[in-house]
Amino acid sequence: MIVVMEKDATEEQIAHMTERVQQLGLKAHVIRGAERTVIAAIGRDRATKSESLESGPGVAEVVPISAPYKVASRELKPEPTQIQVGQFVAGAGKVGVMAGPCSVESEEQIVSSAHAVKKAGATALRGGAFKPRTSPYSFQGMKEDGLKLLALAREETGLAVVTEVMSTEEVELVAKYSDVLQIGARNMQNYRLLEAVGNSPRAVLLKRGASATVEEFLLAAEYILNEGNPNVMLCERGIRTFESHTRFTLPLATVPYLHRKTHLPVIIDPSHGTGHAYLVPDMSLAAIAAGADGLIIEVHPTPETAASDGYQSLDFAQFEATMARCERVATAVDKQLVKMTQG
């Protein structure tokens, strides 16, 4: 349920009601909106406890949350959440772009990629140091050495670093070098990992599982939010269907649907969603036109020599051209494509 505070509720009243919620054995999440503050009271047997909260000081009303995902729901927070990490901004009218190679392969490769995507206007650098691969014989990533190279690229460019974490044991290590923890599609329902990143101070990019429903996707986000980390971005990266002309099917109707259901920013991955570099630019434009709050795009100096996913990666010139077109579309739909300040 939601404890809606009066517009003029004091900090003492908010603190008192937060403590009261916790005394009832519920978890309290304080959400400060544009006009008033609400407290989400999350836990079992909520209905029997609402009356004891309604008479609290500064309380306007207590209302139930009908959605199974509580903290992620727009019922709790009608205003869109905006997430900022360094110069990367996504949500509430701002469109942020993360770009870089699928895998970190060398210092020259990742640093040159960082400079190129920054020049084109991206505000975050993506790159995999730990790579979950279908085959155990495929390139698995450079691991901590790759993380160190991502940190070096950030030092040279100022870009925020986005990279995947694959296990609970690696969360602290990956968080040491990165700014955004990515949960890959294969781990969307790894609940212990979701709880672990929920206890991290880093923002989280949660990718939808290839066979997951939207409700399952939002409930996965709820695991992170319920641990106290409010900085969650939802990433639609395509789902598995009967179609074979693309690597996955990229359902852009997910964007406005999620915006109707949740306040969290929605990021689109046109690289994995299509699996073909030639489709990435147009799907990037379509994603922004559909209302996406950000993009994550694979970019490589020489895609034909990439250790992984070269067939869906743009080269530097293609990415720069795509960014220019994306900026025009963002302006047309009354959004701002946030570009990296050069320097």
Protein Blocks (a to p, Z undefined) as FASTA:
>chain_A
ZZdddfklcfklmmmmmmmmmmnopacdddddfkbccdddedehklmmmmmmmmpghiab
dcddfbfblklpmklmmbacdddehjbcgeehiacddeddfbafbfklmmmmmmmmmmno
pabdcddfbdcdfblkbcebjkjmmmmmmmmmmmmnopacddddfbfklmmmmmmmmmbd
cddfklmmmmklmmmmmmpcbdcdddddfkbcfklmmmmmmmmmmnopabbcdddebjad
fbfkbmbdcdfklmmmmmmmpmbdcdddfklmnopaklmmmmmmmmmmnopabdcddddf
blmlpfbhklmcccfklmmmmmmmmmmmmmmnopacddddeZZ
